[in-house]
Amino acid sequence: MSGAAHRALIAVVALAATVLAPAHATSAAAAATPVPDPSVVTWAASADRLGEAPSDRSYRLVVRTSVGGSGMRIRVSNAFGDRPLVIGSAYAGLRKSGARLVTGSNRKLRFDRAASVTLAPGEIRYSDPLPGRTEAGSDLAVSLYVRTAGGPATGHGMALQTSYATAGDHAAEERDAAYTEQIGSWFYLDAVSVDTGPGAVVTLGDSITDGWQSTTDKNLRWPDFLARRLHGTPGSTVQGVANAGISGNQVLVDGAGQSALARLDRDVLSLPGVRTVVLFEGVNDIKSHSGVTAASLTAGYRRIIDRAHAAGKCVVGATVLPYQGWSEWDPQGDAVRMEVNEWIRTSGAVDAVADFDKVLRSPYNPQRLLPTFDGGDHLHPNDKGMQAMADSIDLGDLECDGASG
């Protein structure tokens, strides 16, 4: 994909987005209903503004859990809305195939024991816990009937997962007949949690973390591979994985989604049970030709690291991948990238390093991705590259009980 085509994709994903989000969006996490300590995030997708929100519409949203547990809750978000959002009913079941659910699995969710919930502009709410156990690696289908909406919709644009929508209230139905529209975004749902022993890691990133160039509907983003590794490691104290990637995202400025600095509280630190943050951003700042220097970018990293440490989280810093061959590459930007990577490796600011650059770069030209890992646009790894990234992480670096710095 050319640089122009990718930018066009980001424009579609962030339909109607403005450079500066409404003031309430940055503080939306503070409005979230707190959840008990045993709750741990098992799935997440960072919210953005997705264009005009229709009323009287049902969404069947398919998500993959990373860790199992009892007391499942969903988190619904009106973070970018400018008027009340009324969710008339909500259900959660197991997906059998397409929009069809496993018979008998679709169960009603409640909010403070009520069947419906109204979210004020900027508000985020958790459902009540659902009795029974949710297993790791499940295709969970969360069905939301949006009775009343309007203005900007809140959701995650590039899901790389087929979900479904239809007019009217069909949230309770387990059959798929009504769900004739396929959609590639998640609407209003931004997290799922369960009560479990192990904690979670959240991956803060851009389109590479969001999964661009990985195979749609196969859960082959690098955080998905990491979740499978953690689940297969007996005794691991970290098994939940939350993906906080937004395609086109930058550390320092808003654009394709709020900047990493602006969305850190809502998309990362407010998620339950998080012990460690993998910080993997920066390439969009560098290739934007906006005059970003290594000093300004690492200062932004330092602010994220300090805030994560203050919240008791450890931070794994991931080095920025090479991208020669992408339309926005130039030697000046690559020099910034290499300086930033050296800071990540040697500054001691992070608690551990995931050296993705070293793992995926070509030994013959370290400014390029190794062809076997290149998704074809010379910036985004393919499925093999995604797996190599996840396999390169020292799982011991994620076993964190809180940072001292």
Disulfide bonds with the S-S distance in Angstrom:
Cys314-Cys400 1.78
